[in-house]
């Protein structure tokens, strides 16, 4: 199995387990019956909110693990293993409701003073969801170092080196890059101009043998050589 598929299956297991925990925690864990009346207590009522708290932790841990590297994911996985074990124990041995809780729930439907309580199958579902969470979290702890990290996509690598090969320019255009922009200069400015050799200034000195319009001192011009002739 590839690391990417392995990671996806573990994330899926955590999501399914958290969904089952949330659903089963809100269902009736204890059924209460009296003469001509019946009611129930949810897992949240029986456990004092502990079942709901355990059900909320896995999705939060999954969101946190998506932003962490291997070591951080392993720590989150250990936390989820402990949460899953707690859910298994709580589902296998749910606490019995207090008489005050039963009377408060029964008073809404009956005035009877005698009642009977029985445990439903939803605590077992809660325990199975906890076991699934333990399995998925153990996979995270053991295999997280092999998985690719999402944070590595945002790491800044070495700047691209410009090439004078036309084929490289066409490949850069196919990738959606601008081949005319080079790597950043040390001062932060973009080196988007090709280095050019310095150009020699245009010489204004006439070619040898051409004395037309010469202004050099000591060399008479054509008008000065003809001056004084008849």
Secondary structure, 3 states (H helix, E strand, C coil): CCHHHHHHHHHHHHHHHHHHHHHHHCCEEEEEEECCEEEEEEHHHHCCCHHHHHHHHHHHHHHHHCCCCHHHHHHHHHHHHHHHHHHHHHHHCCCCCCHHHHHHHHCCCCCCCCCEEEECCHHHHHHHHHHHHHHHHHHHHHHHHHCCCHHHHHCCCCCCCCCCCHHHHHHHHHCCCCCCCCCECCCCCECCCCCCCCCCCCCCCCCCCCCCCCCCCCCCCHHHHHCCCC
